[in-house]
Structure formats: structure tokens, C-alpha cells
Amino acid sequence: MQIKNFAKILLKSCSRAESVAISGHKSPDYDCLCSSIAMQEILRQNGIKADILLEKPLDETFAEVVRNREYIFETDKNYDVLISVDVPDKKMLPAIVQAKRENALKTFCIDHHQEREKYMDYMQVISGESSACEVIFRTFEQYFKLNAELATIFYIGIYADTGGFIYSNAHSSTFAILSKLLTQDIKPDEIVQHVFQSVSKNSFEMTKRAMNSVKFYLDGAVAVSLLKESDFTETGVAYGDSKAIVGYLQRIDGVKVAISIFEPEKGDYHVSLRTANPDVDVSKIAEKFNGGGHVRASGMKLVGDYEKALHALLCQTKSVLGNKDD
Ligand SMILES: [Mn+2]
């Protein structure tokens, strides 16, 4: 749903509030972090101070431009106003935010995923927009002054969620915003190199291991990579670069569903799903396991025995692929 006076209502509620918090989803990505930072800056320009809540510090795979910010990881404080960005439903809120949602006087959601439930008082959800950053830009356009720092943040969020402006969610309206961002003194080539393309040696070592682990299933329609707990301890990398791995797998001829699995702790699997195939909806796979995401990119967690978890995952993948062939 889209609310006409959303920006006005939100800014009014925040200016009357004693305290305001912003939260993205669990396991944050660039769009969710950048939309949190952009929202905070827009509020600041309107004379409103807001905290950004995060479940834990960001690991080194995140560029400094988002990592070196002030985040709140733990606090007993309750907030009068809570704003979620890029969060499709309440179970995707970080644990520290769940209780604060109950205690907040007014709650807002700004998102671009498929709308599933009304979990906040005011929902500004524009499904199909490239990113939460785009929804924020459009919703608040009259209420902030674009500067180079803010333009850089929007650029990173939109770049991330459109895979570098190539996914089908990059509409002409998205490029209209980009054209405004480029009126500022920003350096897209340097941003992209710094944020998305450079990799640490350790991260490269993890990618190498992931590539060596790849197996194909369902006549080559599914590629699965696995990084085990031991890979993390041996390389000293906190978390693999899932986007690089799964992004590569989806480019292989014949692969309809690319799956990369991480086991950061024994028996605990983080699964990323991608497809470049317009007939496949990977969110239908993730939803079966209480995960979520988009048609093209989704994720979820699995626990227990790996072979059993993989079997269940492949069965669901097979049925999603099968339904599309009908
Ligand atoms: Mn997003």
C-alpha cells in the first residue's frame, strides 16, 4: 500500500516524539543499511535525531562508508517512534527490535518487497520498486536537500538491489533518480570499485573453496555451493561473500536456480538463492522454509543434518521448477 501523506505524517510524528529509532532487517544488506542511513540523514535535516538499531556490528565485507557509522546494538531504551526500512514482515526484524515494536507509540514501515502483512501502523510499501532506497527517495523528495554524501548512500543501496542496474527491477524511474544523484559531486566508478568489486585475499580464498565445492542437481538446473564451518575457521573469514559466489553460479549455462550454503556454525545453514531465469520464482523456495526475499533473490536458514536439509531443499526446488513447466 502507498500512503499519500506518508512523509508528512512520519515527520510530524517524529518531531513530536522524544525518541526515534530506525531498523532494517536481520542479516542486513546494502539496501537495508543505506536506506537506514538515508532515513536518519533526512530526519536530521528536519531537526530530528534518530538511532539506527542493528543486531550486531557489521563484518569486514561491508565497506567503511556504511561500516563506520554509529549504530546501537543493545539498549534497554524504548522508542516513541519506530521506523522499519526494507523489512517485509515482522519476523524479519532483528530480535532487539521486536519488543521495541510492541512498546513504540507509532510505527512506520518503508519497503519495496511484496506486501505480506500490516505489521506497522503506517505502511509505505511500493512493491516492485528497485530498492527501499528508491522508495525513501521518492517518498521524501520534497523534504530533504540532496548532497554528495546522501547521493553516495542512495547510489550504493540502489546499485546493490539492482545488481548494478541490470535486474528487471531497475525501471526508468530508477534511472531518473540516478540522474539526480549524479548531479552531486559523487564518483560512481570509485564507489563501485570500493564497495562492490574489491575483495580481500581471505574472501577470495573462501570463494575459491566455495567454487571447488559446487555440485549440480536436477540435470544441471541447480548448482549448490557449500562452505563448511571448517572453511571459516581455517581461513579466519567471518562470513563468506555470498553475493559473489551465488551470483557466479547463476551465470552457468543451464542453471535455473543457484544456491550457496554457508555453515557459520555446526548444523546451522544460511542459504542464498538466486535465479536469472524469468520463469522461476526463488522466493517460493525460501518461503517453504520460513525465509523470504524477492522473485530473483531470496534466502533462509536451515538447521540439522546437512544431507537431510539439502534433500528437503532440492525437493522444494524441484516442485517450484516443475510448476513452471506446466
Ligand atoms: Mn531491499
Boltz pocket constraint, residues with backbone or C-beta under 6 A from the ligand:
constraints:
  - pocket:
      binder: B
      contacts: [[A, 31], [A, 32], [A, 86], [A, 112], [A, 130], [A, 131], [A, 132], [A, 161]]
      max_distance: 6.0
